[in-house]
Amino acid sequence: MTAIHDLASPHPWSMPDDATLTRTARLAVWTAVLSIMFFSQIALNIGDFPFSTDFFFYAVVTAYLISSGYAALQLYPFAILIVAAATAVFVVRFSPSSTSPTSMLLLFVVYAPFLFRLRRGYELSKVQDYIQATFVQVACALSIIAVVQLVAVNLLGLKALINVNFVLPEQIRGAGTYAFFRETGGIVKANGFFLRESSTLSIVTALAAVIEFSGRARWLVLATLASGLLASLSGSGILLILAALILPTSILRLPLVVLAVVALTGGLVLTYQLQVPGFEFWFGRLAEFQTPGTSGYARFVAPFEMVERSFERGILQAIFGNGAGSYLREVGALRLEYEINDPTWAKLTFEYGLFGFMLISALFAWRLYTSELRRPICNGALFIWLSSGMVLKQDFAFIVWLLTLVPRSPHK
């Protein structure tokens, strides 16, 4: 069996009929995954711009695949990105000063690599399997760290273990304002120490669990990932798993989806009525949807109010948006007493309009559903991208780009 040549050789990604990865190629995959999971908060601060480790490897791996000739440009997403970029530039040019060309540039830089993936015509299943296995292994390591962190911080009082950002030297510390931890019921949520937030840990472990369940389904691995998910005390990962399990993988499965939703709703209602021990925390969070100042209100209710505000300004704002970067700037100008999150669907609709929202979402969905990832995994990733503030997070974009590097076989 012929293997992919070493990355240091002239043809590192040359792909015969049954391609595998050499030691150096496997090292490249590990480096990419580790940069996302463990080094995302380490950055080289160039002026006011923090050039994070994961962003660096995202750019390097993409540039190398393009220059080597083994990554092919996809014309359909290229056309989508060009139209979206041209429209965004036009809107920023004629919008008020509340827009941000830097935010617009970041969006298109983050998703430009989505235009490239490994060339078709080769059997790349082993490459896909290795990328997924590496992601699952690293997520398991983070889960174990998260459980230890949860105990060490809450029972032993080791506050230094709340987040790696607290102990990094200022010269290499990534910038940004993040919720390193939140206290609910006196418990500090785990974030795996190296990740920015507990919600990130929740999403990473949930995505890895769906990948594992769709493939090898080893119960020890699933239990390890579940422990990390529970340690995060975040509902983001649970939403991802529900989307992966419930959303249809084809039109023919829509009736089954309806039955699953009915069964799930009935099960949740029954569990709530029986007051099953251990579920009080999760059901208690449902009240947040009606309470300004809570996480649930900020994530799911307040963004609707922002989009409604945009639509009230006229048809042009509804279609083309208010310009890149205007969402958070307007939130700050409103001086509200409660937090407003910026989920992808709301941020894109407010800043780029319905037209831009459809274009960028189509680009992301195309990348997922034309890859070797199984449909339930794609459903979960798309749902969490739309419902969470993921649109400008290069770490999540890097994860999706890496997991979808192998194109779907035309025979599937």
C-alpha positions as CSV (number, residue, x, y, z in Angstrom):
1,M,0.0,0.0,0.0
2,T,1.5,3.3,-1.1
3,A,1.5,6.1,1.5
4,I,1.4,9.8,1.1
5,H,4.9,11.1,0.8
6,D,6.6,12.8,3.7
7,L,5.7,16.4,4.1
8,A,9.3,17.4,3.8
9,S,9.6,15.7,0.4
10,P,8.7,17.4,-2.9
11,H,5.3,15.7,-3.1
12,P,4.1,15.4,0.5
13,W,0.4,15.2,-0.3
14,S,0.6,13.0,-3.5
15,M,-2.3,10.7,-3.3
16,P,-2.4,7.3,-4.9
17,D,-5.4,5.0,-5.1
18,D,-5.4,4.2,-1.4
19,A,-3.7,7.1,0.4
20,T,-2.5,7.0,3.9
21,L,-0.4,9.4,6.0
22,T,3.3,9.2,6.7
23,R,4.8,10.0,10.1
24,T,5.4,13.7,9.2
25,A,1.9,14.1,7.8
26,R,0.5,12.6,11.0
27,L,2.6,15.1,12.9
28,A,1.1,17.9,10.9
29,V,-2.4,16.7,11.8
30,W,-1.5,16.5,15.4
31,T,0.0,19.9,15.4
32,A,-3.1,21.4,13.9
33,V,-5.4,19.8,16.4
34,L,-3.2,20.6,19.4
35,S,-3.0,24.3,18.3
36,I,-6.8,24.5,18.4
37,M,-7.3,22.6,21.6
38,F,-4.3,23.6,23.8
39,F,-2.6,26.7,22.3
40,S,-5.4,28.9,21.1
41,Q,-4.8,31.4,23.9
42,I,-1.1,31.8,23.0
43,A,-0.6,34.6,20.6
44,L,2.1,36.8,19.1
45,N,0.9,40.3,19.8
46,I,1.7,42.4,16.7
47,G,0.7,45.9,17.7
48,D,-3.0,45.6,18.6
49,F,-3.5,42.4,16.7
50,P,-3.1,39.1,18.6
51,F,-1.9,36.5,16.0
52,S,-2.9,33.4,17.8
53,T,-1.2,30.0,17.4
54,D,-4.3,28.3,15.9
55,F,-4.7,31.1,13.4
56,F,-1.1,30.8,12.5
57,F,-1.3,27.0,11.8
58,Y,-4.7,27.5,10.0
59,A,-2.9,29.9,7.6
60,V,0.3,27.9,7.2
61,V,-1.5,24.5,6.5
62,T,-3.8,26.2,4.0
63,A,-1.0,28.1,2.2
64,Y,1.1,24.9,2.0
65,L,-1.7,22.8,0.5
66,I,-2.4,25.5,-2.1
67,S,1.3,26.0,-3.0
68,S,1.9,22.2,-3.2
69,G,-0.9,21.8,-5.8
70,Y,-2.7,19.1,-3.9
71,A,-5.5,21.3,-2.7
72,A,-8.1,22.2,-5.4
73,L,-10.1,25.4,-5.6
74,Q,-13.8,24.9,-5.6
75,L,-15.6,27.2,-8.0
76,Y,-19.1,27.1,-6.3
77,P,-17.9,28.4,-2.9
78,F,-15.5,30.8,-4.7
79,A,-18.4,32.5,-6.4
80,I,-20.4,32.6,-3.1
81,L,-17.5,34.3,-1.3
82,I,-16.8,36.8,-4.1
83,V,-20.5,37.9,-4.2
84,A,-20.7,38.1,-0.4
85,A,-17.4,40.1,-0.2
86,A,-18.4,42.5,-2.9
87,T,-21.8,43.2,-1.3
88,A,-20.2,43.6,2.2
89,V,-17.7,46.1,0.8
90,F,-20.4,48.1,-0.8
91,V,-22.5,48.2,2.4
92,V,-19.6,49.3,4.5
93,R,-18.7,52.0,2.0
94,F,-22.1,53.6,2.2
95,S,-22.9,52.9,5.9
96,P,-22.4,55.0,8.9
97,S,-19.1,55.0,10.8
98,S,-20.3,52.3,13.2
99,T,-19.1,49.7,10.8
100,S,-15.8,48.0,10.9
101,P,-13.8,47.1,7.8
102,T,-11.5,45.0,10.1
103,S,-14.4,42.8,11.2
104,M,-15.3,42.3,7.5
105,L,-11.8,41.4,6.6
106,L,-11.5,38.9,9.4
107,L,-14.7,37.2,8.3
108,F,-13.5,36.6,4.8
109,V,-10.0,35.7,5.9
110,V,-11.4,33.1,8.3
111,Y,-13.5,31.5,5.6
112,A,-11.3,31.9,2.6
113,P,-9.6,28.4,3.3
114,F,-13.1,26.9,2.9
115,L,-12.6,27.3,-0.9
116,F,-9.8,24.7,-0.9
117,R,-9.7,21.0,-0.1
118,L,-7.8,17.9,-1.1
119,R,-8.3,16.9,-4.8
120,R,-10.9,14.3,-5.8
121,G,-10.0,11.1,-7.6
122,Y,-8.2,9.3,-4.8
123,E,-9.3,7.0,-2.0
124,L,-8.8,9.2,1.1
125,S,-10.9,7.4,3.7
126,K,-7.8,6.5,5.8
127,V,-6.8,10.2,5.8
128,Q,-10.3,11.2,7.0
129,D,-10.3,8.4,9.7
130,Y,-6.9,9.6,11.0
131,I,-8.0,13.3,11.3
132,Q,-11.2,12.3,13.1
133,A,-9.4,9.9,15.4
134,T,-6.8,12.5,16.3
135,F,-9.6,15.0,17.1
136,V,-11.4,12.5,19.4
137,Q,-8.2,11.6,21.2
138,V,-7.3,15.2,22.0
139,A,-10.9,15.9,23.1
140,C,-10.7,12.9,25.5
141,A,-7.5,14.4,27.0
142,L,-9.3,17.7,27.5
143,S,-12.2,15.9,29.1
144,I,-10.0,14.3,31.7
145,I,-8.3,17.6,32.4
146,A,-11.7,19.2,32.8
147,V,-12.8,16.7,35.4
148,V,-9.6,17.2,37.3
149,Q,-10.0,20.9,37.0
150,L,-13.6,20.9,38.2
151,V,-12.5,19.0,41.4
152,A,-9.3,21.0,41.9
153,V,-11.0,24.4,41.6
154,N,-14.2,23.8,43.5
155,L,-13.1,21.4,46.2
156,L,-9.4,22.3,46.6
157,G,-9.7,26.0,45.9
158,L,-6.9,26.1,43.3
159,K,-8.1,29.2,41.5
160,A,-4.9,29.3,39.3
161,L,-6.4,26.4,37.4
162,I,-9.4,28.3,36.2
163,N,-7.9,29.2,32.9
164,V,-4.4,29.1,31.3
165,N,-4.9,32.8,30.4
166,F,-4.4,33.7,34.0
167,V,-0.8,32.2,34.1
168,L,0.4,33.1,30.6
169,P,3.0,35.9,30.3
170,E,1.5,39.1,28.9
171,Q,3.8,39.0,25.9
172,I,2.2,35.8,24.5
173,R,-1.3,36.1,26.0
174,G,-4.2,36.2,23.5
175,A,-6.4,39.3,23.6
176,G,-10.2,39.4,24.0
177,T,-12.8,39.5,26.6
178,Y,-14.1,36.1,27.4
179,A,-16.2,34.5,30.2
180,F,-13.4,32.4,31.7
181,F,-15.8,31.0,34.2
182,R,-19.3,31.6,35.7
183,E,-20.5,30.6,39.0
184,T,-23.9,28.9,39.2
185,G,-24.9,27.5,42.5
186,G,-21.4,28.1,43.8
187,I,-19.8,25.9,41.2
188,V,-17.1,27.2,38.9
189,K,-17.6,25.6,35.4
190,A,-14.7,23.6,33.9
191,N,-13.3,24.8,30.6
192,G,-10.5,22.2,30.2
193,F,-8.0,24.9,31.5
194,F,-6.6,25.5,28.0
195,L,-9.9,26.5,26.2
196,R,-11.4,30.0,26.5
197,E,-14.8,29.2,27.9
198,S,-16.8,26.3,29.3
199,S,-19.1,26.5,26.3
200,T,-16.1,25.8,24.0
201,L,-15.3,22.6,26.1
202,S,-18.9,21.6,25.8
203,I,-19.0,22.0,22.0
204,V,-15.6,20.2,21.5
205,T,-16.5,17.2,23.6
206,A,-20.0,17.0,22.1
207,L,-18.6,17.1,18.5
208,A,-16.0,14.5,19.4
209,A,-18.8,12.3,21.0
210,V,-20.9,12.5,17.8
211,I,-17.9,11.6,15.7
212,E,-17.1,8.6,17.9
213,F,-20.7,7.5,18.1
214,S,-21.0,7.6,14.3
215,G,-17.9,5.6,13.9
216,R,-16.2,3.2,16.3
217,A,-18.6,3.9,19.2
218,R,-16.2,2.8,22.0
219,W,-18.1,3.1,25.2
220,L,-15.0,4.0,27.3
221,V,-14.3,6.9,24.9
222,L,-17.9,8.0,24.9
223,A,-17.9,7.9,28.7
224,T,-14.7,10.0,28.9
225,L,-16.2,12.6,26.5
226,A,-19.5,12.7,28.4
227,S,-17.6,13.4,31.6
228,G,-16.0,16.4,30.0
229,L,-19.3,17.6,28.6
230,L,-20.9,17.4,32.0
231,A,-18.0,19.1,33.7
232,S,-18.5,22.1,31.5
233,L,-22.0,22.6,32.9
234,S,-22.9,24.2,29.5
235,G,-25.9,23.3,27.4
236,S,-24.2,24.1,24.1
237,G,-22.8,20.6,23.6
238,I,-26.1,19.1,24.5
239,L,-27.8,21.2,21.8
240,L,-25.2,20.0,19.3
241,I,-25.8,16.3,20.2
242,L,-29.6,16.7,20.0
243,A,-29.3,18.4,16.6
244,A,-27.0,15.5,15.4
245,L,-29.5,12.9,16.6
246,I,-32.8,14.6,15.6
247,L,-32.2,16.6,12.5
248,P,-32.9,14.6,9.3
249,T,-30.1,13.3,7.1
250,S,-32.5,13.1,4.1
251,I,-36.1,14.2,3.2
252,L,-37.3,10.6,3.6
253,R,-36.4,10.7,7.3
254,L,-38.6,13.7,8.1
255,P,-41.4,11.6,9.6
256,L,-38.9,10.0,11.9
257,V,-37.7,13.4,13.0
258,V,-41.2,14.5,13.9
259,L,-41.7,11.3,16.0
260,A,-38.3,11.9,17.7
261,V,-39.1,15.5,18.6
262,V,-42.5,14.4,20.0
263,A,-40.9,11.6,22.0
264,L,-38.1,13.9,23.3
265,T,-40.5,16.5,24.3
266,G,-42.7,14.0,26.1
267,G,-39.6,12.5,27.8
268,L,-38.5,16.0,29.0
269,V,-41.9,16.9,30.3
270,L,-42.2,13.5,32.2
271,T,-38.7,14.0,33.6
272,Y,-39.6,17.5,34.8
273,Q,-42.9,16.3,36.3
274,L,-41.2,13.4,38.2
275,Q,-38.5,15.8,39.4
276,V,-35.7,13.3,38.7
277,P,-32.7,14.1,40.9
278,G,-29.8,15.7,39.0
279,F,-31.9,17.4,36.4
280,E,-32.9,20.4,38.5
281,F,-30.0,22.5,37.3
282,W,-30.8,22.0,33.6
283,F,-34.6,22.5,34.0
284,G,-34.0,25.5,36.1
285,R,-32.2,27.2,33.2
286,L,-35.4,27.2,31.1
287,A,-36.6,30.1,33.2
288,E,-33.7,32.1,31.8
289,F,-35.6,32.6,28.5
290,Q,-37.9,35.0,30.3
291,T,-35.3,36.7,32.6
292,P,-33.2,39.5,31.2
293,G,-29.6,39.4,32.4
294,T,-29.4,35.6,32.2
295,S,-27.3,33.5,29.8
296,G,-30.4,32.0,28.2
297,Y,-32.0,35.4,27.6
298,A,-28.8,36.8,26.2
299,R,-28.2,33.9,23.8
300,F,-31.7,33.3,22.5
301,V,-34.1,36.2,23.2
302,A,-32.1,39.4,23.0
303,P,-30.6,38.6,19.6
304,F,-34.2,38.5,18.2
305,E,-34.7,42.0,19.5
306,M,-31.6,43.2,17.7
307,V,-32.7,41.7,14.4
308,E,-36.2,43.2,14.8
309,R,-34.5,46.6,15.4
310,S,-32.6,46.2,12.1
311,F,-35.7,45.2,10.1
312,E,-37.6,48.2,11.4
313,R,-35.1,50.5,9.7
314,G,-36.3,49.5,6.2
315,I,-36.1,47.0,3.4
316,L,-32.5,47.8,2.4
317,Q,-31.2,47.1,6.0
318,A,-33.2,43.9,6.1
319,I,-31.8,42.6,2.8
320,F,-28.2,44.0,2.9
321,G,-27.7,44.7,6.6
322,N,-26.1,47.5,8.6
323,G,-22.5,46.8,7.8
324,A,-19.7,44.6,9.2
325,G,-19.0,45.1,12.9
326,S,-22.2,47.1,13.6
327,Y,-23.9,44.5,15.8
328,L,-21.7,44.7,18.9
329,R,-21.1,48.4,18.4
330,E,-24.9,49.1,18.5
331,V,-25.2,46.8,21.5
332,G,-22.7,49.0,23.3
333,A,-24.5,52.2,22.2
334,L,-27.8,51.0,23.5
335,R,-26.4,50.8,27.1
336,L,-28.8,48.1,28.1
337,E,-28.7,46.6,31.6
338,Y,-28.5,43.1,30.3
339,E,-26.1,41.2,28.0
340,I,-26.8,40.5,24.4
341,N,-25.0,37.6,22.8
342,D,-24.0,37.5,19.1
343,P,-25.1,34.2,17.7
344,T,-24.1,33.6,14.1
345,W,-27.6,33.9,12.7
346,A,-28.3,37.2,14.4
347,K,-24.9,38.8,13.7
348,L,-24.9,37.9,10.0
349,T,-28.5,39.0,9.6
350,F,-27.9,42.3,11.4
351,E,-24.6,43.1,9.7
352,Y,-24.9,41.5,6.2
353,G,-28.7,41.2,5.9
354,L,-30.7,38.3,4.8
355,F,-28.7,38.2,1.5
356,G,-25.4,38.0,3.3
357,F,-26.7,35.5,5.9
358,M,-27.8,33.1,3.2
359,L,-24.5,33.4,1.3
360,I,-22.2,32.8,4.2
361,S,-24.4,30.1,5.6
362,A,-24.5,28.4,2.2
363,L,-20.7,28.5,2.1
364,F,-20.4,26.9,5.5
365,A,-23.1,24.3,4.8
366,W,-21.5,23.4,1.4
367,R,-18.2,22.8,3.1
368,L,-19.8,20.4,5.6
369,Y,-22.2,18.4,3.4
370,T,-19.7,17.9,0.5
371,S,-17.1,16.3,2.8
372,E,-16.6,12.8,4.1
373,L,-18.1,13.7,7.5
374,R,-21.3,11.8,8.2
375,R,-24.5,13.7,7.9
376,P,-25.4,13.7,11.7
377,I,-22.0,15.3,12.4
378,C,-22.6,17.9,9.8
379,N,-26.1,18.6,11.2
380,G,-24.7,19.1,14.7
381,A,-21.8,21.3,13.5
382,L,-24.1,23.5,11.3
383,F,-26.6,23.9,14.1
384,I,-24.1,25.0,16.7
385,W,-22.4,27.3,14.3
386,L,-25.7,29.1,13.6
387,S,-27.0,29.2,17.1
388,S,-23.8,30.2,18.9
389,G,-21.4,33.1,18.5
390,M,-19.0,31.1,16.2
391,V,-18.9,33.1,13.0
392,L,-15.7,34.9,13.7
393,K,-14.0,32.3,15.9
394,Q,-11.1,31.0,13.9
395,D,-10.6,28.0,16.2
396,F,-14.1,26.5,15.3
397,A,-13.6,27.4,11.6
398,F,-10.2,25.6,11.8
399,I,-11.8,22.5,13.3
400,V,-14.5,22.4,10.6
401,W,-12.0,23.0,7.9
402,L,-9.7,20.2,9.1
403,L,-12.5,17.7,9.6
404,T,-13.9,18.5,6.1
405,L,-10.6,18.5,4.3
406,V,-11.4,15.3,2.5
407,P,-14.2,15.6,-0.2
408,R,-17.1,13.3,-0.3
409,S,-16.7,10.3,-2.6
410,P,-18.9,10.7,-5.7
411,H,-20.1,7.1,-5.1
412,K,-21.7,8.0,-1.7
